Amino acid sequence: MGDMETKRPPTVRQVYALTRELCERMGEEFPESVDAASELIERLRIENGHPAPRLEDSPRPPTLERRRRTRARQT
């Protein structure tokens, strides 16, 4: 493998595989829905003492349309 390839982030497929394996190792069931995934993430964050706010308490990132409008105003 070249240097270029080793510096890329993992693919979505790799992240899914890693997540499945970690769930299995921890004795957790892999979530089958968006809601189940959100609940599992929230529970694990709390159990791990994660200092960040809950996802629903965080500000939403700007949508693509909002970013375009902001850029248009700046130019």
Secondary structure in CASP SS format (residue, H / E / C, confidence):
PFRMAT SS
TARGET T0000
AUTHOR 0000-0000-0000
METHOD secondary structure of the structure
MODEL  1
M C 1.00
G C 1.00
D H 1.00
M H 1.00
E H 1.00
T H 1.00
K C 1.00
R C 1.00
P C 1.00
P C 1.00
T C 1.00
V H 1.00
R H 1.00
Q H 1.00
V H 1.00
Y H 1.00
A H 1.00
L H 1.00
T H 1.00
R H 1.00
E H 1.00
L H 1.00
C H 1.00
E H 1.00
R H 1.00
M H 1.00
G C 1.00
E C 1.00
E C 1.00
F C 1.00
P C 1.00
E C 1.00
S C 1.00
V H 1.00
D H 1.00
A H 1.00
A H 1.00
S H 1.00
E H 1.00
L H 1.00
I H 1.00
E H 1.00
R H 1.00
L H 1.00
R H 1.00
I H 1.00
E H 1.00
N C 1.00
G C 1.00
H C 1.00
P C 1.00
A C 1.00
P C 1.00
R C 1.00
L H 1.00
E H 1.00
D H 1.00
S C 1.00
P C 1.00
R C 1.00
P C 1.00
P C 1.00
T C 1.00
L H 1.00
E H 1.00
R H 1.00
R H 1.00
R H 1.00
R H 1.00
T H 1.00
R H 1.00
A H 1.00
R H 1.00
Q H 1.00
T C 1.00
END
